[in-house]
Amino acid sequence: MRIVFAGTPEFALPTLQAIADSGHELVAVFTQPDRPAGRGRKLKPSPVKAAALDLGLPVFQPEKLKKNAEALEQLAALEPDVMVVVAYGLILPKAVLELPTYGCLNVHASLLPRWRGAAPIARAIEAGDAETGVTIMQMDVGLDTGDMLAVRRWPIDETTTAGALHDALAAQGGAALVEVLDALPDGLKPEPQDDAKATYAAMLDKAEAAVDWSQPAMRIARLVRAFSPWPVVHAELDGDRVRFWQAVSRNTSAAAEPGTVVAVGRDGIDIATVDGILRVTELQLPGKRRMSAADAANGRDWIGTRFG
């Protein structure tokens, strides 16, 4: 089958490579235009563009697809059987969705209809879901509302960070997508989503990453994992920002104001919350690299320290 791929960030790379390694014909890649990055604000290609060029594939970078006759003509000239879309970041109008013989397939990082939207990985961890996964979906004009063609499940535990889950689901998505492509000519049985069970995964906001010590320890610990590697949960200490990269909650309580360090050990720095203890196991002090709590405790008296 002739495949056109559309994607932009690193999450899309395993699927791009899986298609390239399959028996299908990968004919071109669509990705977002180069964007300014770094201190010099020089234009930087997307991870997908860099990978596509390494594979020797033609790359198209329209600013938009909606009301873009030139982009539609370019896509039509490629005569795709399928367009595979993974975190592309542009809205696909109906004309694009209907152009390939078998339409457009999307790799979405959740168990649809749960967590439709921009940040399904982080929101699943934040909500305390016991599992998530990837869904291969037949795209329609709605927001992640199309029929489901395949599902891969993945567990979430109290140590799972968004970064680790991102990598696991990216790999799962690539494998599942190729299986769908292999089965597509013989026909699949699409499963409609139950809209009544849908939840929305809103885009992450930096403002959400500031610790609210009036929240239970369990919720703060989930936020730490959900916002690692971005935007990273943080708290103020003596006017500086301390970032928390890994933490767990403990049910024990402490007779101390929320935000106060009540214990320090090799296993972590224990901070009182309104309900339970937040045990920080990996953190980043101002001007320092990420480090274990044990390393951070060296040479500093943490007991009684209060985070804002």
N, C-alpha and C positions, 0 to 999 in steps of 0.2 A: 504493500500500500504506500502511496505517496503522502508523506507527512510534512506539514508545515508546523513549526514549533513557535510558540509565543510565550516568552517569560523574561524576567529581569533579574531577580536576586539570586543569592546562593542556593536558596531552597529549591530552585528549579533545576539546578545542575544535575543531580542524580537522574532525573527523568530524561533530560536531554541526552545524557550519556547512555542511558538504558535503551533509548530509541536508536541511537547511533550504533550500538552494539547488537541490535536485533536484526532480523531479516528484512525489516521494512526500509523504505527509501526515504531518508530525511533530506528534503529538497531545499529548505530555506528556514531562516530564523527571523522572527520579528521581536524586537526588544525596544525598550524606551531609549530616547536620545541620550547621548553622553551628558553627564551632569558635572557641575563644578564640585571639587572635593579637596580636602586638605587645606593647609594654611595658605598655599599659593592660589587656591581656587581654580586650579587647572581642570580642564575637562577630563573626566574619567569615564571609560566605557563600563557598562554594566558587567557583572560576572558572566551573564549569559552571552553577551557579545564577545567577550574575551574567549570563552570556551568555543563559541561557534566559529570564530576565526581560526582557532587552533585545529578545528575539524575541517577547515576548508569550505565552509558553507557560506552562501550569500546571506547578507544581513540587511534587514530593512528596519529603519528607525523613525517611523512617523510620529509626530507630536500627538496625533489623535487618529482614531479610526472613524469616528462619527462624522458624517458629512465630509468625508475625505475621498473624493472620487479617484484620485491618483493611487492611494493606498489600496483601494478596492480593486482597481485595475491590476496592480502589481500582484495582489493575492490571486486574482482570477487567472492571471497568466501562468501561475505555478501549477494550476490544475490539481489542487490537493484532494485526496480522498478524505482526509481528516485534518483538522487543525487541533493540536494539543496545546492547551493553555495552562500555565502554571505560574501563578503570582505575576502576571504580566503588568498589571497596574493601569491598564486602559480599558475603558468601556467598549465592549464589542456590540455594534449595532446589529439589528436583525439581518441586514444584508450580508454581513460577515458570517453570522451564525448559520445562515442558510446556504452559503456558497459551497463549502466542501460537500462531497457526496454523502458522507456520514456525519456531517455537522461538526461541531466543536466539542471536544472533551476537556474537562477540567479536573485537575488533581487538587482536592481541597483538604486541608489539614484538620479535619474533625469528623465526627460521626454524625453526618447530616441526618435530620435537620437541626441538630444541636450545633450552635456556634457558627451560624452563617455570618459572614462579614470579614473584617480586616485582620483581626488578631485572635484567631481561634485557639492557638497553642497557649498563649498566656492566659486567656480567659478560662480555659479548661482547668489549668492549675489553680488559678485564683479562686475558682468556684469550689475547689475540693473534689473534682470529678475523680473517680477511681480508675477510669480508663478514657482513652480518646482513640484517635486513629486517622486514617485517610479514607476519603470517599472519591471514587471516580464517577464523575457526573456528566450527563449529557446537558450541555449548557442551553439555557433559554434566556429570554430577555429580563428575567427577574434576578435578584441578588442571591445567588447560590440556591436557586429554587428548582433546578432541573432534576430529571429522573436519575436515580442512582443505578450504576452499572456494576460496581464492585465496592467492597468495603474491607479494609484491613484494620484490626484492632490492636491497641498498644496500651499497656498498663501505666498508671501514674502512681508513684508512692511518695512518701514524705521526704525523699531526697531528690526527686526529679525536678530539674531546672528546665526553663524554657529552651535554653541553648541545647541541652542534651536531647530534649524531646524534638526539637526542630530537626536535628541531624537524623534521628531515628525515623521520623515520619517522612522526611525527604527520601530516604532510601526505600522505605516501604511503598511510597507513592510511585517511584520509578518502576519497581517490580510489578505492582498491580496494574499500572497503565499499559505496560507491554502485554500482559496477559489479556487485557481487554482488547487491545489492537489485534492480537492473534485470533481472538474469538469473533471479532466484529463481522467479518464477511459471512459467517454462518448464522449470524443473528444472536442477540442477547435478549434477556427478558428484563427490560427496565422496570425499576421499582419506584413508583411515585413517592415523594416525600409527604409526611404528615405535617402539614403547616401548623396544626394545633400544638405540636411539640417543638416548634422552632424557637431558638434563642438567638440573640444578636451579639456578636463579638465586636464591640466598639474598638476603634483604633486607640492605641495606648497614648497616654498624655503624661508628660514629665511631671505634672503637678500631682499625679497619683502616687508618685514614688516617695514622697515625704512621709516618714513614719508618723502615724497617729497613735500615741501610746494609750489612748482611751479605748482602742480596739483590743479584742482578745488576742492572746499570743498566737493561737492557731491561725487566725486570719493574717496576722502580720507575717508569720513564717511562710504562708502560702504566697503572699505578695513578694517576699524576697525571692522565692524560686521562680515565680511567674515573670518577674521583671529582671531576671538574669539571663542574657547579658545586657538588656536595655529595657527601661531607662535606669535601672539599678536603684533599689531602695536605699534611702539615706536618712540620717538624722544629724542634727546639729550638736556639736560638742565644743564649748568655749569659742563659739562664733565660727567654727570651721565645719565642713561637711565630712562625715564619716559614711562610707558606703558599706552596705551589708551584702555580701555575695552568697552566703549560704547560712541557713538558720533552721532550727527545728523548735517546736513548742513543747513545753512540759506542763503537766497539769498541776504541779505544785504551786502554791501561792506564796507570796512574800509580803511582810508587813513593811512596805516601802512605797513611796510615790512612784507611779508609772514612769518609766524611763530611767530608773535608778539601777545601777549595777549592784547586784546583791551577792554574787559569787563569781569566782574566777578559778578555772582549773584547766587541765590538759584537754578536756573535752569541749571547752568553750567558755564564753563570757555570758553569764546569766543576767538578764535585764527584766525587771518587773514590768508587767503590763496590768491593765485593769482586771484581767482574768488570766492567770497563769504566768509562766516564765518564758521569755524568748531566749533561747540559747543560740548565740551567734557563734558559728564555727569557722567562718572565713570572712574577713573584712578588709577594708582599705582605708588607712589613715591618710590625712591630708599630705600630699606630696610624696606618698609612698606607694609601693606596689601592693597588689593583693597579697595577703598573708593569712596563715592560720591564726586562730585565736590564741593558741599557745605562744606563738612568736610575738604577737601583739602585746601579750601580757608581760613579756620580759622587760624589766627595768621600769615598770610603771605600776603605780598603786591604783587599781581600777575600782576597788570597793568604795561605794558611796558616790562614785561619779554619776552625774545625771545628764542624760541626753535630752535635748530639746525637741 
